[in-house]
Amino acid sequence: MSPSLDTREQREFAAEIKFLVAPELAEQIRAWARGRLMADPHASGDGHDGYSITSLYFDTGALDVFHRRGSFGRSKYRIRRYGASETAFLERKLRTRGLLAKRRSKIALDALGRLAGTAPEHGWPGFWFHRRARLRQLEPVCQIAYQRTARVALTPNGPIRLTLDDQLRAQPARGLGFHEQPGTLLAADRVILEMKFRREMPILFKYLVAEFALNPQPFSKYRFAMDALDLVPPSVTDAPASGTLHYA
């Protein structure tokens, strides 16, 4: 149920609901989750449920992913690293009929340079990612890092997962490597709460929503970071006005 060491190529479609909460409320929700859900088996920290995530997000020169033009609005391509690991995951996140599916492949961190080659290499785990990135003319544009708390459980309808992401930092990408410095701190007054599940929302999450009077709110770390870093030309941006956190 933890993605940090999961090397499956394909994942089943799942529902995802997001909420933006104040840090004080996030602490209450974190305590609530720790009392009812298991810690992510691959996490660490005081609660044995935390880890850091850094991702390189890809887009076209015209920012078609950011603007959600055509099929670019249904998928995101990124490279994800957990902590200081010497491995990385090549990922595609696809949204279909309101549900999410993910494809990912694990590669060595020092193999990222192979994505700069002109021809995708058959037999390499990153072949599919390289091929699609070239076809769609995608390049790294933004690096986003944050701290995550993750709690999980297994229900009769499948696994469920609750995460709290804070200390969101971002910076422009500079090629296929990861910056050691995390970047500019963004949205310090909000924590991103996500609930993932299959089929209908589990009763446990319904209790959580009711107890804390939570209201779902669409939010994209990528779109928010791009706008906050002024990486989108203002004359063509369709993002909300600066200062708001409403990013679908």
Buried (B, 14 or more C-beta within 10 A) or exposed (E): BBBBEEEEEEBEBBBBBBBBBEEEBBEEBBEBBBEEBBBBEBBEEEBEBBBBBBBBBBBBEEBBBBBBEEEBBEBBBBBBBBEEBEBBBBBBBBBEEEEBBBBBBBBEBEBBEBBEEEEBEEEBBBBBBBBBBBEBEBBBBBBBBBBBBBBBBEBEEEBBBBBBBBBBBBBBBEEBBBBEEBBEEBBEEBBBBBBBBBEEBBEBBEEBBEEBEBEEBEBBBBBBBBBBBEBBEEEEBEBBEEEEBEBE
